[in-house]
Amino acid sequence: MHHQIVRRAGAERETLWVLLAAGAILASATLAVGLRAAPDADAPLAAHLIDSRTGLTAAEQGLYADLKAAGEEIAALRTAEGRVPTPEELASEALPPFAADPSAAARGGHAWTLAETGDGVAYAGVSAAPELAGSLVLRLDGHGADIWLKRAAEAPPAPPEDAALSAAGWKRIVSTFTAGVTR
Amino acid sequence: MSILPNRGPNCGPNRRLILAGALAAAAMSAAVVPVRAVAAPAGRRRFGVTLHPYYSYVANIVGDAAEVVPVIPAGFNPHAYEPRPEDIQRIGGLDAIVLNGIGHDDFAGRMIAASAKPSLPVVESNADVPLLPAAGTAARAAGKVVNPHSFLSITNSVLQVSTIARELGRLDPDNAAAYAANARTYSRRLRQLRADALAKLATAGTASLRVATIHGAYDYLLREFGLEVSAVVEPAHGIEPSPAQLAETIATMRKLDVQVIFSELNFPSAYVETIRRETGIRLYAFSHISHGDYAPDLFEREMARNLDTLVLAMAEAAP
């Protein structure tokens, strides 16, 4: 004799499968999120460093970019002319931030001087308005440029070496580049 | 302003799906039609670019010593660009590609991967530029995401030109000295644009301004003049603010006593007029340098206009 079980009408089995599917999706999503590596936390900067992206005022950010560009031009001038250009000569070339233009006044009105260092040259800019932008030092040693900042109307120690600058409360500005972070 | 919901560095899931489809189509077409890299004349390199400013940079750096190849044909808006098979195919004929690399040409990485030259040398133009953080909804990835509009600035353009010249010189040592010399000449011309603008400003007698911008493209340019943006209207480039956000922005502008708003040329938007009408603040438009034909002098022409606009805004806001 053939027996056939006829289930009563209802949505229990369908509901069960839907709930099971939802549970499986939820479990796999939880697993995927849990396994996903957290982004590496950046190590905090050393006390004598300051980040250009987060640690500077708007005026200081503009000045820092100008000094980075000026470092390359000064290096080219030194190679071409065999001597170190003075801040006045750089101003006459309309090279920011040495040029005495309205943007200089709006960004702290720095007074620039040239100083010899042990292995290169340094341009020191004493700020007339530290609340807008601190005083700055651009050091060039033939291998590259580094830029230091102190939020005071103060000249750097002479000679402006790392240890002396750090001891006097100056901070070296650093910038980071992460290639393709949005790709 | 284009009202496409996914533009700039914040491409959403829909855009990613479309992009994936385009790349798949490109891969299929490459399978059907063998990719034939266009051979450059002997000794003359072919360098690709993705955006108008970078065409100008590279054209001025290489002069006649190399060919500059726009990967995106003129007329496409890079904010709304979707890769096409023929554009991906073009990458196969390049010796290197020069990228913005910080969010304005994200499509390029996937195009290169799908091209006949997945290991094409890439010049990261912004490697030496002190970048600013992205604002609004673009600020993500633990603060690593930056404002991609570094080309809208004279100083940052000078830094990028130097980086590009150095890297192209490494790839093409025979022309390295010429590239370096051309880059320096071009950078001096760019600096002179800024000097000329500031000379006009000197007669206007002011260099201070409280500024709002429609989107965050102009921070780099404004910092060159010692200006800080008080308010940014759009939560992300191309995303119009909601009525609540607009009301909040208008209230912020009144509170901060903003004097001028900088919007984008060629992208009129109804809500911008609403802001102007509600606040009475003067409105000026900057060029984003992403339209028209590619030309070696395009960047200089458009930036001169931007600098003139900025000087005019400062002069008219002077007491």
Chai-1 contact restraints between the chains, C-beta under 6 A:
chainA,res_idxA,chainB,res_idxB,connection_type,confidence,min_distance_angstrom,max_distance_angstrom,comment,restraint_id
A,P39,B,A142,contact,1.0,0.0,6.0,A-B,restraint_1
A,S52,B,P130,contact,1.0,0.0,6.0,A-B,restraint_2
A,R53,B,P133,contact,1.0,0.0,6.0,A-B,restraint_3
A,A58,B,R223,contact,1.0,0.0,6.0,A-B,restraint_4
A,A58,B,E228,contact,1.0,0.0,6.0,A-B,restraint_5
A,A59,B,G226,contact,1.0,0.0,6.0,A-B,restraint_6
A,Q61,B,R223,contact,1.0,0.0,6.0,A-B,restraint_7
A,G62,B,R223,contact,1.0,0.0,6.0,A-B,restraint_8
A,G62,B,E224,contact,1.0,0.0,6.0,A-B,restraint_9
A,Y64,B,P130,contact,1.0,0.0,6.0,A-B,restraint_10
A,A65,B,P130,contact,1.0,0.0,6.0,A-B,restraint_11
A,A65,B,T155,contact,1.0,0.0,6.0,A-B,restraint_12
A,D66,B,T155,contact,1.0,0.0,6.0,A-B,restraint_13
A,A69,B,T155,contact,1.0,0.0,6.0,A-B,restraint_14
A,A69,B,V158,contact,1.0,0.0,6.0,A-B,restraint_15
A,A69,B,L159,contact,1.0,0.0,6.0,A-B,restraint_16
A,E72,B,S162,contact,1.0,0.0,6.0,A-B,restraint_17
A,A76,B,R184,contact,1.0,0.0,6.0,A-B,restraint_18
A,A94,B,R191,contact,1.0,0.0,6.0,A-B,restraint_19
A,A94,B,A195,contact,1.0,0.0,6.0,A-B,restraint_20
A,D101,B,L198,contact,1.0,0.0,6.0,A-B,restraint_21
A,P102,B,L198,contact,1.0,0.0,6.0,A-B,restraint_22
A,P102,B,L201,contact,1.0,0.0,6.0,A-B,restraint_23
A,P102,B,A202,contact,1.0,0.0,6.0,A-B,restraint_24
A,P102,B,A207,contact,1.0,0.0,6.0,A-B,restraint_25
A,S103,B,L198,contact,1.0,0.0,6.0,A-B,restraint_26
A,S103,B,F225,contact,1.0,0.0,6.0,A-B,restraint_27
A,S103,B,G226,contact,1.0,0.0,6.0,A-B,restraint_28
A,A105,B,A207,contact,1.0,0.0,6.0,A-B,restraint_29
A,A106,B,A207,contact,1.0,0.0,6.0,A-B,restraint_30
A,A106,B,G226,contact,1.0,0.0,6.0,A-B,restraint_31
A,R107,B,G226,contact,1.0,0.0,6.0,A-B,restraint_32
A,S175,B,P130,contact,1.0,0.0,6.0,A-B,restraint_33
A,F177,B,A127,contact,1.0,0.0,6.0,A-B,restraint_34
A,T178,B,K144,contact,1.0,0.0,6.0,A-B,restraint_35
A,A179,B,E124,contact,1.0,0.0,6.0,A-B,restraint_36
A,V181,B,A141,contact,1.0,0.0,6.0,A-B,restraint_37
A,V181,B,K144,contact,1.0,0.0,6.0,A-B,restraint_38
A,V181,B,V145,contact,1.0,0.0,6.0,A-B,restraint_39
A,T182,B,P9,contact,1.0,0.0,6.0,A-B,restraint_40
A,T182,B,G103,contact,1.0,0.0,6.0,A-B,restraint_41
A,T182,B,D106,contact,1.0,0.0,6.0,A-B,restraint_42
A,T182,B,V145,contact,1.0,0.0,6.0,A-B,restraint_43
A,R183,B,D106,contact,1.0,0.0,6.0,A-B,restraint_44
A,R183,B,G109,contact,1.0,0.0,6.0,A-B,restraint_45
